[in-house]
Amino acid sequence: FFFFGTLNKGSEKLTRRSGALPLAATTMRAVQSARRGARLPSPRLFAAAGVGPGRRHYQGGLTDKDRIFTNLYNDDDFGIEGAMKRGDWYKTKEIVLLGPERIIADMKGSGLRGRGGAGFPSGLKWSFMPKNNKTSPQYLVVNADESEPGTCKDREIMRHDPHKLIEGCLIAGTAMRANAAYIYIRGEFVYEACVLEKAIAQAYEKGFLGKNACGTGLDFDVHLHRGGGAYICGEETGLIESLEGKPGKPRLKPPF
């Protein structure tokens, strides 16, 4: 949650935004109690503030139905049956058959950007891949190392919504004219790696990956590679070096 304003001692004055007042005030009381060594408030206190499990707060007029990752709170099964009920793998064949140029054009038109510090346009990044390469294979590399301290956004996707990632690999790989994706996952993410391995196996069983992926006539494979816990492998060129079996040291030359 996000809230803006001040919480003044005594008056507990807080700028109201997206219903954040009860949540912020209740959370602040919990923090203050913990600092004093007191027991944390009962869950009933949060429920009385209207911020229990059944209610969530969003910014900018968004509602629960606007979420892209629909199982981040682990409300449902992470497996393929639950994922398909939530809309994953729906008309994926039709999307892939649009072809690289159309997919990239739609991505550029959407305005979607990366969630790193640069906020680089996703469609533009995808368009950098060679279009007429007939001599060597092309790969999609997914940076799931997430070794930045305190960073956990990707971990929750891999834990509870892995098929969103795997389906995205197929679509992004098609746009980049790649025939395989390598997901480089942080070595300490043991549970997340097990979840991803199971989800990838399920996608193969359904025919969504591998030969004739999703019935498109295209072949596409997804591989999971566990890192060794090196922080530097979160940098893209160091990651590629590690993926190739070399020491995880950054390259001087960029990978494009």
C-alpha angles and dihedrals in degrees: 000000000000127000133177131207136038135303106213122202111259099002095052089209111183130172106248115232128158091344092298096138100088093041095048094045093047092047091049090053089052092051092048091049091051091051090054090051093248124140116272116259119269117261085245088071090059091045090051089053089056096247102109126131092285096059130060132177127228135183130235099023093299119150134200092268091059094067116116095196099052101180104046090119091054092242092146144023115297090210126101097266092055091042093054090050088056092052103266116143090018111149090342089144091058092049093050092048090058085080133226099289095051094044092051092046090052090048092052090047092051092060091225113167136188118265094230124102095275096052089214115191108259097213092052092050091051091051092062092076114104112265101199102038108139099157106062137029121257124217139198112224118200116203104217094151094108094177096152106120113257094009113130108149096107093041092064092051091052092046100049111010105034096145090064087061095045094047088047089054090057094048096043091044090053091051090051093046089241124151098202142025127215117202108203105202128189111262093231091058092089098151093042090052091052091050092049093048090053093046092049090050090051091051090053091049090053092049093245091123135033124032113014092001111214089350093290098125089244125115117224131167131191121206129188118216121188117216125220098241098265112151093210091063088075085076108088100236093043088050092053091049090053091046089055091053096257129120109286098252124141119252123233091222118066117240095248 
